[in-house]
Amino acid sequence: MFKPDLCDLCGDCLVECQWMDVDTHQAIDWIKAMINGEKTPALEKCITCYACNEICHNDANPFDLMAGLQEKYRTFISKEDAETTEARYTFTGELKPSPRANRVMTTCVFEKTDPHLIQGDIYDLPRIGGKPYFCWLLFSHNGATSIQEKHARDLVDRLSLANAKEIVCFHDDCYAMLAKIAPGYGIDVPFRPIHLAEYLVEFLKTNKDRIKPLNIKIAYQRPCASRHTPEKEHFVDELFELAGVKRIERTYDRKKALCCASIKLMLGNDDPRLDQEKNIRDAKDNGAQALVCLCPMCIQSLSGVAGEHGLPLIFFSDIARMALGELKR
């Protein structure tokens, strides 16, 4: 939620946005207007990458302010289309019994859409997934955050049925929902969410004798949802170190990461190709031999441009599987 009492009107959230060209004076004017509930050009220029929340040094959550206004003014999606999309993801059947274990993994909808990414010893633990466990962050990308909030409690309640002490999140968005967004809605999360990176670090440490360092240079494609939980980023670096992978220094990484820009297509907000080219060239020019993606959607979005530039895409957990000898290098 936006916290107006923490906003000092510095304007940095918009000035440092990579999708807007705004000076400090204009940014402050727009922020003041938005706090008053007014429509500004920032609403349409925003591509909902959440970066402004991480940029804000006071944790005022400026994205949440814009997202609420994007829904109010129907910047990206009509009420009818939002409801149609909501119905597509809403679970209405009979919920299957959850596995009972101290630790369970939620795979969101990806065990159905991307089963090839969920293979090997790493994923040999009780799992739940499918439509009942969809994390709903899609709706903060299309200007319908009330739908995201509406379903958050049901998601937590369904996950809680496993009586697990820990829920490992395959998808970065699920972790963001459980670790940051749902608690922000005042929802008690009665288990500890574990990010995929933390889980993989633990797995590699447990199986350290099996690791054969990969000795490659990679660029990391940091997904949008990671902006919500930057405190877990050290696990990403630790995983790469354990696997013998060097994360190159480049312009579009860490706080300055460019998202995969696929949201531009969904929002009808310009062609993402130029941004994707800029991102891939930045990786190649700084010596990356591959681009590691944490989000399956980033792989889908960037595969065309990356392929044209001869830059292989590797899913995040496949780095661990390669180091363990489960996948060909």
Buried (B, 14 or more C-beta within 10 A) or exposed (E): BBBEEEBEBBBBBBBBBBBBEBEEEBBBBBBBBBBEEEBBEBBBBBBBBBBBBBBBEBEBBBBBBBBBBBBEBBBBBEEEEBBEBBEEBBBEEEEEEBBEBEBBBBBBBBBEEBEEBBBEEBBEBBBBBBBBBBBBBBBBBBBBBBBBBBBBBBBBEBBBBBEBEBBBBBBBBBBBBBBBBBBBBEBEBEBEBBBBBBBBBBBBEEBEEEBEEBEBBBBBBBBBBBBBBEEBBEBBBBBBBBBBBBBBEBBBBBEEBBBBBBBBEBBEBEEBEEBBBBBBBBBBEBEBBBBBBBBBBBBBBBBEBBEEEEBBBBBBBBBBBBBBEBBEE
